Amino acid sequence: MAGGRETTRQKMINIMYLVLLAMLALNVSDTILNAFKNINDSLDASKTNVSTSLDQLFSAFQNTELKNKPERAKPIWEKANKARAYADELNKEIQRLKNEFRTAGEGIDEETGDFVLRENMDIAQNIMLNKKEGQKLKAKINETRAKLISLLDAKAQRNVSFSLEAKDSEKPINGKKKWEEINFGEGTPLTAANTILTKIQADLKNAEAEVVKRLFSEMNQNQMTLDVFKAVAVPSGSYVIQGQPYKAEVFLTASDSKSNPSISVGGNSLNVKDGVGTYTGSTNAVGSYTWRGTIRVKQADGEIKIYETQPITYQVAKPSATVSSTNLNVIYAGIANPFSISAPGFSLESIKASISAGSLSGSAGKYMVNVPGSMVGKEVTINVSGTADGKSLSLGSNKFRVKPIPNPTAKFAGRMGGIISGNKIVNEGVVVAAIEDFEFDVKIPVLRFTVVIAKPRQDAQTYNCQGSALSAQAKSAMSSLPYQSRVYVENIQVQLPDGRTPTINSMVFTVN
């Protein structure tokens, strides 16, 4: 607004402008603001997870490579710490801006966990545009990106995949092309601007992680240093049935293709192939047996070095059953869990199994276990028996914990949110739910969900959809979305095979 002396007409214009801003603020619903808060919290959690993983990576490198190979590891270690310093410097700058947002937003509302003035559309614009903080941040982001990339070799620099970058748009978005105007310009609520800063922090942490991982991986490239040897003995098992052979492999963890070590046990030489000797121990009688392997290696200067394994003890015992889950050491309720059941000394066809609750089907060592959802949090017992010489023998039992399957993740248009074109979103009509990185292939039907469509400067419209497909009204509403419209897919309820019907993750899309 104009300063100094104002005419009556100018004062009236100023008052109308303030009323218009107030009306615009009212159009930002609590649903939208809460969605930004949820996204912000999710990004914060992701950033924390990456940071924890990075700390573990630094610790592991320091305690192994830096300790055992300091000459080669130190330059890499110094570069990795530079990457951490560059990231910390930018992160502090972003945190300073977030603190300014918090102060200007009158602190945190205890009820929402968000800024008191979270819907305010002037604070972010004033700080980031009027005070030029957005322009400074853009330069700092690109400077940090360049510094991180400079730590890598030429080949790795060409293949970086992290998204830490602040670029002006080639095409205007609502008349805006500059990065800072698009992200923090007019019409941006304070909580949305804060979420953008959190996303940049998450991108920064991912960029740091990618650079550090690439640097640490250089220790394993093009290196064949056989100056540290360790003798190892690996038995096929420490529990053997009377009368069955006992076998173990004795080998050297570091080897040279031009030489083959000499390996012996108890003074008797073993047959060695590709640096590995196989030892067969006695199992004629029940009892405990101990042995030690000796490895002789000829060095480049002709010297013979001798390495010995630790003492290996194995037990020869009478028959007993072994029950193991093919996938996990638990049973998931509501789905078929594959099991392998065997007992040394018994043919697979002679073994029978039963379960204390649920059902168990199959034969010849391969079984499927099904347990209802009512057993979640409890234990079931699998009992095994075998037939030998016409007599049935109890071979033991094992208890397994019953767990619910993990909640699935919902996706729309093949993603969990972000920027999407208007053409793509109008052609998508189904919400898909799947359990990612799960050992079992489980089909998860979607029962219902809600679509909230927020067009710029318009009230948000809500559409309830049954099943996994968009309702006709929701699909029609998506057919003409202007730029910067936001589509929220939430209240997604699914049917799990164990009987539960949880509500899973929400998604937010911005139409470009």
C-alpha positions as CSV (number, residue, x, y, z in Angstrom):
1,M,0.0,0.0,0.0
2,A,1.1,3.6,-0.5
3,G,2.8,5.5,2.3
4,G,2.6,9.2,3.4
5,R,-0.5,11.2,2.8
6,E,-3.3,9.3,1.1
7,T,-6.5,10.5,-0.6
8,T,-9.9,9.4,0.5
9,R,-10.1,7.2,-2.6
10,Q,-6.8,5.6,-2.0
11,K,-7.7,4.8,1.6
12,M,-10.9,3.2,0.3
13,I,-8.9,1.1,-2.1
14,N,-6.5,0.1,0.6
15,I,-9.5,-1.0,2.9
16,M,-11.0,-3.0,0.0
17,Y,-7.6,-4.7,-0.6
18,L,-7.4,-5.7,3.1
19,V,-11.0,-7.1,2.9
20,L,-10.1,-9.1,-0.3
21,L,-7.0,-10.6,1.5
22,A,-9.1,-11.6,4.4
23,M,-11.6,-13.3,2.1
24,L,-8.8,-15.1,0.4
25,A,-7.5,-16.3,3.7
26,L,-10.9,-17.6,4.6
27,N,-10.9,-19.7,1.4
28,V,-7.9,-21.7,2.8
29,S,-9.8,-24.5,4.6
30,D,-8.5,-26.3,7.7
31,T,-8.4,-29.5,5.6
32,I,-5.9,-28.0,3.3
33,L,-3.8,-26.5,6.1
34,N,-3.9,-29.7,8.0
35,A,-2.8,-31.5,4.9
36,F,0.3,-29.2,4.6
37,K,1.0,-29.9,8.3
38,N,0.8,-33.6,7.8
39,I,3.1,-33.4,4.8
40,N,5.6,-31.3,6.8
41,D,5.6,-33.9,9.6
42,S,6.1,-36.7,7.2
43,L,9.1,-34.9,5.5
44,D,10.6,-34.2,8.9
45,A,10.3,-37.9,9.8
46,S,11.9,-39.0,6.5
47,K,14.7,-36.5,7.1
48,T,15.4,-37.9,10.5
49,N,15.5,-41.4,9.2
50,V,18.1,-40.5,6.5
51,S,20.1,-38.6,9.1
52,T,20.2,-41.7,11.4
53,S,21.2,-43.9,8.5
54,L,24.0,-41.4,7.6
55,D,25.3,-41.3,11.2
56,Q,25.5,-45.1,11.1
57,L,27.3,-45.0,7.8
58,F,29.9,-42.6,9.1
59,S,30.4,-44.7,12.3
60,A,30.8,-47.9,10.3
61,F,33.4,-46.3,8.0
62,Q,35.3,-44.8,10.9
63,N,35.5,-48.1,12.8
64,T,36.5,-50.2,9.8
65,E,38.0,-48.6,6.8
66,L,39.5,-45.5,8.5
67,K,40.9,-47.7,11.3
68,N,42.2,-50.5,9.1
69,K,43.3,-48.6,6.0
70,P,44.0,-45.0,7.1
71,E,46.2,-44.0,4.2
72,R,43.5,-44.8,1.6
73,A,40.5,-44.0,3.7
74,K,41.5,-40.6,5.1
75,P,41.1,-38.5,1.9
76,I,37.6,-40.1,1.4
77,W,36.8,-39.5,5.1
78,E,37.7,-35.8,4.7
79,K,35.6,-35.4,1.6
80,A,32.6,-37.0,3.4
81,N,33.0,-34.6,6.3
82,K,33.1,-31.7,3.8
83,A,29.8,-32.9,2.4
84,R,28.3,-33.0,5.9
85,A,29.6,-29.4,6.6
86,Y,28.2,-28.1,3.3
87,A,24.8,-29.6,4.1
88,D,24.9,-28.4,7.7
89,E,25.6,-24.8,6.5
90,L,22.6,-24.7,4.2
91,N,20.4,-26.5,6.8
92,K,21.2,-23.8,9.3
93,E,20.2,-21.1,6.9
94,I,16.9,-22.9,6.2
95,Q,16.3,-23.3,9.9
96,R,16.9,-19.6,10.4
97,L,14.1,-18.8,7.9
98,K,11.8,-21.3,9.6
99,N,12.4,-19.6,12.9
100,E,11.5,-16.3,11.3
101,F,8.3,-17.9,10.0
102,R,7.5,-19.1,13.5
103,T,8.1,-15.7,15.1
104,A,6.1,-13.9,12.5
105,G,3.4,-16.5,12.7
106,E,3.0,-15.8,16.5
107,G,4.4,-19.2,17.6
108,I,2.8,-22.6,17.7
109,D,-0.9,-23.3,18.3
110,E,-1.2,-26.1,20.9
111,E,-4.4,-27.4,19.3
112,T,-3.1,-27.7,15.7
113,G,0.6,-28.1,16.3
114,D,1.0,-25.5,13.6
115,F,1.7,-21.8,13.4
116,V,-1.0,-19.6,15.1
117,L,-1.2,-17.6,11.8
118,R,-0.7,-20.6,9.6
119,E,-3.3,-19.4,7.0
120,N,-1.6,-16.0,6.6
121,M,-0.6,-15.3,3.0
122,D,1.5,-12.2,3.6
123,I,4.2,-13.4,6.0
124,A,6.1,-15.8,3.6
125,Q,5.8,-13.3,0.7
126,N,7.2,-10.5,2.9
127,I,10.1,-12.5,4.2
128,M,11.0,-14.4,1.1
129,L,10.3,-11.8,-1.6
130,N,10.2,-8.4,-0.1
131,K,13.2,-9.0,2.0
132,K,15.0,-11.0,-0.8
133,E,15.4,-14.0,1.4
134,G,14.1,-16.3,-1.3
135,Q,16.6,-15.0,-3.8
136,K,19.4,-15.6,-1.3
137,L,18.1,-19.1,-0.5
138,K,18.0,-20.0,-4.2
139,A,21.6,-19.0,-4.6
140,K,22.6,-20.9,-1.5
141,I,20.8,-24.1,-2.6
142,N,22.5,-24.0,-6.0
143,E,25.9,-23.2,-4.5
144,T,25.6,-26.1,-2.1
145,R,24.5,-28.5,-4.9
146,A,27.6,-27.5,-6.9
147,K,29.9,-28.0,-3.8
148,L,28.5,-31.4,-3.1
149,I,28.9,-32.5,-6.8
150,S,32.5,-31.2,-6.9
151,L,33.4,-33.8,-4.2
152,L,32.7,-36.6,-6.7
153,D,34.8,-37.9,-9.6
154,A,33.9,-36.9,-13.1
155,K,31.9,-40.1,-13.8
156,A,29.9,-39.9,-10.6
157,Q,29.2,-36.2,-11.2
158,R,27.4,-37.0,-14.5
159,N,25.1,-39.5,-12.7
160,V,24.0,-37.7,-9.6
161,S,20.2,-38.2,-9.1
162,F,19.4,-36.0,-6.1
163,S,16.7,-33.3,-6.5
164,L,18.4,-30.5,-4.5
165,E,18.2,-27.6,-6.9
166,A,16.4,-24.3,-7.2
167,K,15.7,-23.4,-10.9
168,D,13.5,-20.8,-12.4
169,S,10.7,-22.2,-14.5
170,E,11.1,-22.1,-18.3
171,K,7.4,-21.5,-18.7
172,P,5.3,-19.1,-16.5
173,I,3.2,-20.7,-13.8
174,N,0.3,-18.3,-13.0
175,G,2.5,-15.6,-14.5
176,K,5.5,-16.5,-12.4
177,K,8.8,-17.8,-13.6
178,K,11.2,-17.2,-10.7
179,W,11.7,-20.0,-8.3
180,E,11.2,-17.9,-5.2
181,E,7.9,-16.4,-6.6
182,I,6.5,-19.8,-7.5
183,N,7.2,-21.3,-4.1
184,F,6.7,-18.3,-1.8
185,G,4.8,-15.7,-3.8
186,E,1.3,-14.2,-3.5
187,G,-1.3,-16.6,-2.2
188,T,1.0,-19.0,-0.3
189,P,-0.2,-19.7,3.2
190,L,2.5,-19.6,5.9
191,T,2.2,-23.3,6.7
192,A,2.6,-24.2,3.0
193,A,5.8,-22.1,2.8
194,N,7.1,-23.8,5.9
195,T,6.4,-27.2,4.3
196,I,8.4,-26.1,1.2
197,L,11.4,-25.3,3.5
198,T,11.1,-28.7,5.1
199,K,11.1,-30.4,1.7
200,I,14.3,-28.6,0.8
201,Q,15.8,-29.8,4.1
202,A,14.7,-33.4,3.2
203,D,16.2,-33.0,-0.4
204,L,19.4,-31.7,1.2
205,K,19.7,-34.7,3.5
206,N,19.1,-37.1,0.6
207,A,21.7,-35.3,-1.5
208,E,24.2,-35.5,1.4
209,A,23.5,-39.2,1.7
210,E,24.0,-39.9,-2.0
211,V,27.3,-38.1,-2.1
212,V,28.6,-39.7,1.1
213,K,27.6,-43.2,-0.1
214,R,29.3,-42.7,-3.5
215,L,32.5,-41.5,-1.7
216,F,32.6,-44.4,0.8
217,S,32.0,-46.9,-2.1
218,E,35.3,-45.8,-3.6
219,M,37.1,-47.9,-1.0
220,N,35.8,-51.1,-2.7
221,Q,36.6,-50.1,-6.3
222,N,39.6,-51.5,-8.1
223,Q,41.2,-52.8,-5.0
224,M,42.8,-56.2,-4.4
225,T,44.9,-55.9,-1.3
226,L,45.6,-59.3,0.2
227,D,47.7,-58.3,3.2
228,V,45.3,-59.3,5.9
229,F,44.3,-63.0,6.2
230,K,41.8,-64.8,8.4
231,A,41.3,-68.5,8.6
232,V,37.6,-69.5,8.7
233,A,35.9,-72.8,9.2
234,V,32.2,-73.1,8.2
235,P,30.5,-76.4,9.2
236,S,27.4,-77.5,7.3
237,G,25.7,-77.8,10.8
238,S,26.6,-78.3,14.4
239,Y,23.7,-80.8,15.0
240,V,24.2,-84.2,13.4
241,I,22.1,-87.4,13.5
242,Q,24.0,-90.5,14.5
243,G,25.3,-92.3,11.4
244,Q,25.1,-89.2,9.1
245,P,28.3,-87.6,7.7
246,Y,29.5,-84.3,9.2
247,K,31.0,-81.8,6.7
248,A,32.6,-78.4,7.0
249,E,34.4,-76.0,4.6
250,V,37.8,-74.6,5.6
251,F,38.9,-71.6,3.6
252,L,40.8,-68.4,3.6
253,T,38.8,-65.2,3.3
254,A,41.5,-63.5,1.2
255,S,43.0,-65.4,-1.7
256,D,45.2,-65.1,-4.8
257,S,44.2,-66.8,-8.0
258,K,47.9,-67.6,-8.7
259,S,48.2,-69.8,-5.5
260,N,46.2,-72.4,-3.7
261,P,46.7,-72.8,0.1
262,S,47.4,-76.1,1.8
263,I,44.7,-77.0,4.3
264,S,44.8,-79.8,6.9
265,V,42.8,-81.0,9.9
266,G,44.6,-83.1,12.6
267,G,47.6,-83.5,10.4
268,N,45.6,-84.9,7.5
269,S,45.6,-82.9,4.3
270,L,42.3,-82.0,2.7
271,N,41.4,-81.8,-1.0
272,V,41.5,-78.1,-1.9
273,K,39.6,-76.6,-4.8
274,D,39.5,-72.8,-5.5
275,G,41.0,-72.2,-2.1
276,V,38.3,-74.3,-0.2
277,G,38.9,-77.6,1.6
278,T,36.1,-79.9,2.7
279,Y,36.4,-81.8,6.0
280,T,34.3,-84.8,6.8
281,G,34.2,-85.7,10.5
282,S,33.1,-88.8,12.3
283,T,29.4,-89.3,13.3
284,N,29.5,-92.9,14.2
285,A,28.6,-92.3,17.9
286,V,26.6,-89.8,19.9
287,G,28.8,-87.2,21.6
288,S,30.7,-84.0,21.3
289,Y,33.6,-83.6,18.8
290,T,36.2,-80.7,18.4
291,W,38.6,-80.0,15.6
292,R,40.8,-77.2,14.2
293,G,41.9,-76.4,10.7
294,T,45.4,-75.3,9.7
295,I,46.0,-73.3,6.5
296,R,49.5,-72.7,5.0
297,V,49.9,-69.9,2.4
298,K,53.0,-69.3,0.3
299,Q,53.8,-65.6,0.1
300,A,55.2,-63.7,-2.9
301,D,58.7,-63.9,-1.3
302,G,58.5,-67.6,-0.8
303,E,57.8,-67.5,2.9
304,I,55.1,-69.9,4.2
305,K,52.6,-68.3,6.6
306,I,50.4,-70.5,8.8
307,Y,46.9,-69.6,9.9
308,E,44.7,-71.7,12.2
309,T,40.9,-71.6,12.6
310,Q,39.2,-71.3,16.0
311,P,38.3,-74.7,17.6
312,I,35.1,-76.0,16.1
313,T,32.8,-78.2,18.2
314,Y,29.9,-80.2,16.9
315,Q,27.4,-82.5,18.5
316,V,26.2,-85.8,17.2
317,A,22.7,-86.4,18.6
318,K,19.7,-88.6,18.1
319,P,16.9,-87.5,15.7
320,S,14.8,-84.4,16.3
321,A,12.5,-82.2,14.2
322,T,13.3,-78.9,12.5
323,V,10.4,-76.5,11.8
324,S,11.2,-73.2,10.0
325,S,9.1,-70.6,8.2
326,T,10.0,-70.2,4.5
327,N,9.8,-66.4,4.8
328,L,9.9,-65.3,8.4
329,N,10.0,-66.5,12.0
330,V,6.4,-65.3,12.5
331,I,3.0,-66.2,11.0
332,Y,0.9,-63.5,9.4
333,A,-2.8,-63.7,10.1
334,G,-5.3,-63.9,7.2
335,I,-2.9,-65.1,4.5
336,A,-1.2,-68.3,3.4
337,N,2.2,-68.7,5.1
338,P,4.6,-71.1,3.4
339,F,6.5,-73.5,5.7
340,S,9.2,-76.1,5.3
341,I,9.2,-78.9,7.8
342,S,11.9,-81.6,7.9
343,A,13.7,-83.9,10.4
344,P,17.2,-85.4,9.9
345,G,17.0,-89.1,9.5
346,F,13.3,-89.1,8.3
347,S,12.1,-88.9,4.7
348,L,9.8,-86.0,3.9
349,E,7.0,-88.3,3.1
350,S,7.2,-89.9,6.6
351,I,6.7,-86.6,8.4
352,K,3.3,-85.3,9.6
353,A,2.5,-81.9,11.1
354,S,-0.4,-80.3,12.9
355,I,-1.2,-76.8,14.2
356,S,-2.9,-75.8,17.5
357,A,-5.1,-73.1,15.8
358,G,-5.9,-72.3,12.2
359,S,-5.2,-74.7,9.4
360,L,-2.1,-76.5,8.0
361,S,-2.1,-78.1,4.6
362,G,0.5,-79.7,2.3
363,S,2.9,-82.6,2.3
364,A,6.5,-83.8,1.5
365,G,8.0,-81.0,3.6
366,K,6.1,-78.1,2.0
367,Y,3.1,-76.7,3.9
368,M,0.8,-73.7,4.0
369,V,-0.3,-72.3,7.3
370,N,-3.4,-70.1,7.7
371,V,-4.4,-68.4,10.9
372,P,-7.4,-66.2,11.4
373,G,-7.2,-62.5,12.5
374,S,-8.6,-63.4,15.9
375,M,-5.2,-65.0,16.8
376,V,-3.2,-61.8,16.3
377,G,-1.0,-61.2,19.3
378,K,-1.2,-64.8,20.4
379,E,1.0,-67.9,19.7
380,V,0.3,-71.1,17.8
381,T,2.2,-74.4,18.1
382,I,3.2,-76.6,15.2
383,N,3.6,-80.3,16.3
384,V,5.7,-82.7,14.2
385,S,5.8,-86.4,14.2
386,G,7.6,-89.0,12.0
387,T,7.2,-92.6,11.1
388,A,10.2,-94.9,11.5
389,D,10.1,-98.7,11.2
390,G,6.3,-98.6,11.3
391,K,6.1,-96.5,14.5
392,S,5.1,-92.9,14.9
393,L,7.5,-90.8,17.0
394,S,7.0,-87.3,18.3
395,L,9.8,-85.1,16.9
396,G,9.0,-82.0,18.9
397,S,7.1,-78.7,18.5
398,N,7.7,-75.0,17.8
399,K,5.8,-71.9,18.8
400,F,5.2,-69.0,16.4
401,R,3.9,-65.5,17.1
402,V,0.9,-64.4,15.1
403,K,1.2,-60.9,13.7
404,P,-1.1,-58.7,11.5
405,I,0.2,-57.9,8.0
406,P,1.5,-54.4,7.6
407,N,-0.8,-51.6,6.5
408,P,-0.5,-51.0,2.7
409,T,0.4,-47.7,1.0
410,A,-2.0,-46.0,-1.3
411,K,-1.1,-44.6,-4.7
412,F,-2.9,-42.6,-7.3
413,A,-1.6,-42.2,-10.8
414,G,1.3,-44.4,-9.8
415,R,2.6,-42.0,-7.1
416,M,1.9,-40.8,-3.6
417,G,1.5,-37.1,-4.3
418,G,3.4,-34.2,-5.9
419,I,3.1,-32.2,-9.1
420,I,1.0,-33.8,-11.8
421,S,-0.3,-32.6,-15.2
422,G,-4.0,-31.9,-15.7
423,N,-4.1,-34.3,-18.6
424,K,-2.7,-37.2,-16.5
425,I,-4.9,-36.7,-13.5
426,V,-8.1,-36.6,-15.5
427,N,-7.2,-39.9,-17.1
428,E,-6.6,-41.6,-13.8
429,G,-9.6,-43.1,-12.0
430,V,-8.4,-45.7,-9.5
431,V,-6.7,-45.6,-6.1
432,V,-4.4,-48.6,-5.7
433,A,-3.3,-50.0,-2.3
434,A,-0.3,-52.3,-2.0
435,I,2.1,-53.5,0.7
436,E,5.6,-52.5,-0.4
437,D,8.7,-54.6,0.4
438,F,6.6,-57.3,1.9
439,E,7.5,-61.0,1.6
440,F,4.0,-62.0,0.4
441,D,2.0,-61.0,-2.6
442,V,-1.2,-59.7,-1.0
443,K,-4.1,-58.1,-3.0
444,I,-5.6,-55.2,-1.0
445,P,-9.0,-54.0,-2.2
446,V,-9.9,-50.3,-1.5
447,L,-13.3,-49.9,0.1
448,R,-13.8,-46.2,0.0
449,F,-12.0,-42.9,-0.1
450,T,-12.6,-39.1,-0.3
451,V,-11.4,-36.7,-2.9
452,V,-11.1,-33.0,-2.0
453,I,-10.5,-30.6,-4.9
454,A,-9.2,-27.1,-4.1
455,K,-9.1,-24.7,-7.1
456,P,-7.2,-21.5,-6.6
457,R,-9.3,-18.9,-4.7
458,Q,-12.3,-21.2,-4.6
459,D,-13.9,-23.2,-1.9
460,A,-12.7,-26.8,-1.7
461,Q,-15.2,-29.4,-2.9
462,T,-15.4,-32.9,-1.4
463,Y,-16.5,-36.1,-3.2
464,N,-17.0,-39.5,-1.5
465,C,-16.1,-42.5,-3.6
466,Q,-17.0,-46.1,-3.1
467,G,-14.5,-48.9,-4.0
468,S,-11.2,-48.0,-5.7
469,A,-12.6,-46.0,-8.5
470,L,-13.4,-42.3,-8.7
471,S,-17.1,-41.5,-8.5
472,A,-18.6,-39.9,-11.7
473,Q,-18.9,-36.6,-9.9
474,A,-15.2,-36.6,-8.8
475,K,-14.0,-37.6,-12.3
476,S,-16.1,-34.8,-13.8
477,A,-14.7,-32.3,-11.4
478,M,-11.2,-33.3,-12.4
479,S,-11.8,-32.8,-16.1
480,S,-11.1,-29.0,-16.0
481,L,-8.7,-28.2,-13.2
482,P,-6.8,-24.9,-13.6
483,Y,-3.1,-24.6,-12.8
484,Q,-2.1,-24.8,-9.1
485,S,-5.3,-26.7,-8.2
486,R,-4.7,-29.1,-5.4
487,V,-6.3,-32.6,-5.3
488,Y,-6.4,-34.4,-1.9
489,V,-7.1,-38.1,-1.8
490,E,-7.7,-39.0,1.8
491,N,-9.8,-41.2,4.2
492,I,-8.7,-44.2,2.2
493,Q,-10.1,-47.3,3.8
494,V,-9.0,-50.8,2.7
495,Q,-9.9,-54.4,3.4
496,L,-7.1,-56.5,4.8
497,P,-7.3,-60.3,4.6
498,D,-7.1,-60.6,8.4
499,G,-10.4,-58.7,8.7
500,R,-9.1,-55.3,9.6
501,T,-10.3,-52.2,7.6
502,P,-7.8,-49.5,8.4
503,T,-7.6,-46.0,7.0
504,I,-4.2,-45.5,5.3
505,N,-2.1,-42.6,4.0
506,S,-3.5,-39.5,2.3
507,M,-2.1,-38.0,-0.9
508,V,-1.8,-34.4,-2.2
509,F,-1.3,-33.5,-5.9
510,T,-0.7,-30.1,-7.4
511,V,-1.8,-29.6,-11.0
512,N,0.7,-27.8,-13.2
